[in-house]
Amino acid sequence: MKLDGMNFDGMNNGNNFAVAPGAESGAAAAGSDCPHVGICGGCAYRGVPYDEQLEIKNAQVLEYLHDNKVVPLAYDGIAPAPRSSAYRNRMDYSFGDEVKDGEMTLGLHKRGSYMSVIDTDGCLIVPDDFNTIREAVLAWARASGHGFWHKRTHSGFLRSLVLRRGERTRELLVNLVTTDEETLDAENFMDMVRGLPLTDSISGIVHTIYNGRADTVACDSMSTLFGRDHFFEELLGLRFRVNALSFFQTNTSAVEAMFAEALTMLPDLNGKAVFDLYCGTGTISLAVASRAASVTGVEIVPESVRAAEENAALNNTANCRFICGDALEALERIDGGAAPERANGIDGGETRRENREPHERGAVFPAKPDVLVVDPPRMGMHPKALRKILSYGLPEILYISCNPKTFARDMAAMQFVGYRLDRLKAYDNFPYTKHTELAARIVRS
């Protein structure tokens, strides 16, 4: 196979894409019944048949590889999502208006417009319960007389509605995000939400206050109005506690399939120390822990690190530790023998065994890994962190990527110092969007 003169002959790429049995195609996949085609900024490929979406994403992956002169020894093509509708387990809705001084809306940003928010009634990529809750909260907000937070003036009350769901546990978590400019009638809001006819059960209703100027979901303080401030999900045979603001993979079924296949790229972990960088809430760390001697997870978000520690204890995993900090910083501290910082500020060094979490006691955590797993954010790895990783001279690295473009850039740098891309597979975990994820096994020549 060739792409713009680049020879891909000899690599095992099978079919570059395949549509799962029963997957939508043609007009049905085009999502012609979505009322927001061409308006909503959420689905860039709404209106494009699903098999064509896969072709586009597959070609894009190959183009990024070509541009960076990266040739995988084996490319397994792109895997379709298990389903292309109602797949999201999280949605962050914004309060606003579609036109200036218009009626309040609750939904997603209008395509190409930072200021406009459209009502996303009948959204096809979220569960029906999300649509029911969004519609009811919007009606409540309009009737309550509360104003929404304005991006330009940085004033107003209602900011966001964040809905989360445990696909396997069928638990829902409702999070209303406001400023402190007005007072929420918490009981009225709670009673309204609890009275809705929902398929799944509500595990918790929380109220988050955030007064920052950034247009994002963050927290100055949080109160639980009903139930608990977290929900549970099951993935790869493990149980995870997911807090209201913790990161967790957005498409449960798709990411489970991707992680399960990615972990087969590391067939021999017996007796080995694994470092899992950008570990989030510890999904991959805990999945490999049963096969490895020890696992060290590194994550910069304190809430995620705390969740990872809770999940290790929840799954009785005795050979994991989690360190809060920037990847490069944490690796240099570990390599230098300094005690790494935990999310709660407790010294996590080898000399303070009495301060270890219960899931760490009895485990030995070396200063250097035998195997490395990286799952960086969309920007990829910082050049200094990448240089530190390459200085270990490890025989194999598992790279999970949510951005093929930055993956290809990082892989080109790794090739320069003697690594090669042994196996690569793409995954369409977010149908109708432009996003594609990758799993790659990288080996030292």
N, C-alpha and C positions, 0 to 999 in steps of 0.2 A: 504493500500500500504506500502511496505517496501523497504528501500534502505540500503543495507549493515547492516541489523539488526535494522535499525531505523524505528520505527513504525509511519507511517503517516495516519493510519486508523482514520476515524472520521473527517478528514478535507475535506472541500468541494473543490475538485480539478477538478471536471468535467473531461473534456479531457485535458490531459497535454499539448497538442498542437492541433491546428486546422489549416487547410489550407483554406484560403479564397476562395469563389467561383471564379473560373476562374484563380486561381493562377497557375503558371507554376509548372510542376512536371517532373520527369524523365529526359530524355536527354535535353529537352528544358530548364529546370531549371538548368541543370548542366553547362550551359553557354559554351558549346563546341565550339561555334562560336567566343569566345574571343581569339584573337591571342596571349594573354600574359599569358595564363594559366601556372602556375608553375614558372613564371619568375617575374611577378609584385608583389611587396610587399603589394599591396593594398587589394586584395581579398583572404584571407586565405582559404575560402571555395569554390572558383570558381572550378567547376567540381564536386561539391557535390549536388545532387538533393535537392530542397528546403525543401521538407518535412523531409529529413534526417538532414538538418541543424537545423531545429526546434527541432528535437529529441535530437540532440547533445547539443544544448544550454539549453534546458529544463533540461536534465540530469545534466548538469554542475551546474545549479542553485540549484537543489536538493542536489547535492554533497557538495556544499559550506555550505548549511544549516546544513546538516548532520555533517560535520566536526566541526562545531561550536555549535552543539547541540541546534539548533534553530528549533522549530516545529511551523509552522504557524497554527492558528486556521482554516483559510481558504486559500487555495492556488488555484488560478484560472487558473493556467497553463500559457502558453506563447501565446501571440497574434502575428500572422504574420503581416508583413508590408503590408500596402495597395497595394504596388506594389514593385517588386524586381528589376526593371531596371529604369535607368534615375531618381533616387530618390534624388540624392545629390543636394543641392542648393549652395554648396560651394566646390571648389577644389583648393588646393594649389599645384601648379606645380613647380618643381625645375629645374633650368638650370644646366647642367653638361655634362658628357659623360658616355657612357656605358663601354668603355674600356679606359685605360689611353692614353691620347693624341689622342683620337678618335674624330669623328665628334661631334659637339655640339648636345645635346639632350635636350628635355623639357618634363618632365613627373614626374613619381614617382620613388622612390628608388627601385632598384632591390632587390628581396627577398634575405635576408641574407647578403646584402652588403650595408654598410654605404656610400661608395664612389660612387657607380655606379648608374646612373639615366637612365631609359629606356624611350623611346618615347611611350606614352600610346595612340596611335592613335586608334580610334574606341572603346574607353572605354564604357562599357555598363551600368555603374552606374551613369553616368552624362548625362545631356541633350545634344542633338545633337549640340546645339549652342556652348557648351563648347569645343567639339571636333573641331568644325570649327575654333574657335578663337585660340585654342592651336596650331593647325597646321599652321595657318597663322602667328602667332607670332614667331614660330620657324623658318619659312622660312624668315621672316623679320630679325630675329636675325642673322641667318647665312649670309644673304646678307649684313648686316650692317657693318660687321667686328668687332663688339663688342665681347669681351671675357666674359666668365662666371666666377663667383666668385668661387674660389677653397677653399675647406674646410680646407685643410692642410696648405696652404700658407696664407690664409686669404687675398687674393688679387684677383682682377678681378672686373667686372662691373655688369653683369646680375645675379640676385639672384633668383627671384621667379616671377611667374605670378599667381595672385590670382583672381579667377573668382567667382562671387556671383550672385544669382538670387532670385528674388521674385516670388515664384511659383504662387501666386494668382494674383499678379500685372503684372507679365511677364516683369519685369525690370531686366536689366543686369548691373553689375558694374565690370569694368575691372581695375585691379590694377597691375601695373608693378613695381616690387621692385628691386632697384639697389643700388650700392654704389655710391660715388661721384668721383670715379677714372676717369671716362670719362664723356662726355657731351651727353645727350640724344637729338636727333633731335625730339623734342616733336611734332611738327606739322606733320612730316612725319609719326611718330608712330600713332598719332591720326587719320590722314587721312586713313591710312591702316586699322585700326580697324573699323572705321565708314563705310568703303566701303564694308565690308563683307556681304554676303547674309545670314542674320540671321532671325530666326522666331520671337524672342522677340526683344524688343527695348532696346537700350543702354541708361541708365539713367546717366551714368558718366564714365569717364576715368580718373584715377588718377595715379600719379607717386610718389612712396614712396622711400625715400632715407634712407638706414640703413647701417651704417658702423661697427656695432658690430661684434664680433667674433663668436657669437652663430649662429648655423645653424637653424634659425627660422625666422618667419615673424614679424618684429618689425619696429618701426618708429623713425627716428631722425627728419625728416621733410617730409611734404607731399604737393604736389601741384595738383590742379585740372586742367586737360588739356581740358576736355570737360564736360559740364553738371554739375553735382553735385557730392559730395563726399559720397553719401549715396544712398540707395534705400529704397523702402517701401515694407512691407509685411503685410499680414492680417492673423490673427490667433485668434481663439476663439472669433470671432466677434469684435476684436480690430485691430487697425491699428498701425504698428510699423515702426519707422524710424531706419534703420540699417546702421550704419556708416561703412566705409571701413574696419576698424580693430576691430569692436565690435563683440563679440560672439553672435551668434544666432543659434538656433537649426538647424541642418544640413538637416534633413528630415522633411519638413513642415507638410505633411499629416500625417505621423506616429506620430510625437510628439503631434500634435493637438489631435489625438485620445487618446494618452496616458494621456495627461494633462486633457482632458475632463473627462475621466474615473477616474483618480486619484482624481479629485476635488469632485467627488460623495462620496469619502471616508470621506469627511468633510461635512456632511449634514446640520449641524447647526452652522452657523457663525454669526447669528444675534446678534448685540451688542457686538461682541467680537473683541479684539485686536489681530492681527495676525503678527508674525514676520516671515519674509521670508529670510532665510540665504542662502548665495551663490546665490543671486537673478539674477545675470546676467543683462540683459537689462530690467528686470521687467515683464517678460511674466506672471508668476504665480501671482506675486504681483497684477498686474492690473486685472487679471482674477478673483481674490477673492475679490477685493476692493468693488465691487457692492453688496456683501453679508455681508461684515464685517464692524465694526465701524471704524477701522483704520488698516493700513498696514504699517509696517516698513520693508523695504528691506535693506539688508546688502550685500555689494559686494566689493571685494578688488581691482578690476580693475577700475581705474578712468574713462576710456573711456566708459565702460559699465554703470557706475553710471550716467554719463552725458546723455547717451542714454536713460536710464530708466526715468530720470527726463523729458527729452524731450517727451518720449512716454506717460508719465502721463499727461502732458499738452496737447499733441495731442489728447488724448482720454477724455479730460475734467474730469479727475479723481481727486476728491477733497480731498481724505482721504489717500493719500500715501505720505510717505517720504522715501528718499533713502540716505543711509549712506555709505561713502567710507571707507573701512578699513578691517582688519582681523576680522573674526567672533568673536573670543574670546575678542579681544581688544574692538571692538565696543559694545559688550554686557556688558562688565564691565564698560565702560564709561556711557552707558545708565543707567545701574543699579545704578551707583554711582551719578547720577544726573548731570554728566558733559556734556557739549555740544559736540555732535558728530561732527566729521569732514565730510564735504561734499567733493565731487570730486574737486570742485573749491576752496576749502579752506574756504568757508564762514561758519561762526558759525551757526549750525543748532539747537541750544538749545531752550528750551521753553521760555527762557527769551528774546530772540531776535526775536520776531514774525515779525518785520518789514523786517527781512532778509530771511524770508521763501519764497520758490518758490510759485507761484500762486496756484498750485495744492495742497498745504499744508494748506493754510490759512483757519482758522475756524475749523480745525480738532484737536482733542486731542490725544496725543500719550503717553500712559502710559509707565512706566519704565520696566514693565514685561508683557509678552504676556499671552493671554488665550489659544492660539493655535500656534503651531510652524510648519513651513514648512521648510524642509532642502533639498537642491539639490547640494550636495558637488561634488568636482572634483573626478577623478578616485581614488585618494589616500584615499578617505573617509574623515571622520572628525578627526581633531587633538584630541588626548585624553583629553587635557585641555579644549578645546571647548566643547567636549561631556560632560565632568563633569559639566561644567557651565550650559549646557542645562538641564541636569538631575536634577540640584539643584533647578530648578523652580518647579519640581513636577507636571508638566502639565498632564491633563487627557488624551490628545491625541496629537500625532505627525504624520505629513505626511512626509514620507521620499521618495524622488525620487533619484534613484541611477543609475549611468552609469557604475557601477562595482559591480556585485553580490558578489565578493570575499570580498571586503572591507565592503559592506553592512552587510554581515553575521557576520563579525568581530565586527562591531559596534553594531549590534543587540544583540550579545552575551553579550556585556558589559551592554546593557540596561536591558536585562533579569535579570542580577545579582542584579540590584537595584529595581526590582519589575515591570518592563514593560513586556508586551507580544506582540507578533506579531499577530494582530487580522486578518489582511487580506493582501495578497500578490499577485501580478500579474506581470508576466514578459512580455517584449515586444521586438520583433525583429525589431528594428528601422533601422538596418544596415545590410541588407541581404548580404551574401557572406563574411562578416567579422566575427571576433570572438566576437564582442561586443554585449552585451545584456543589456537592461535597465529594471529597476524595479520601481514599485509604491507600497508603503507599508503603511498601517495604523497601528500605534503602540499605544497601550493604556496602561494606568497604572492599574495594578491589584487591 
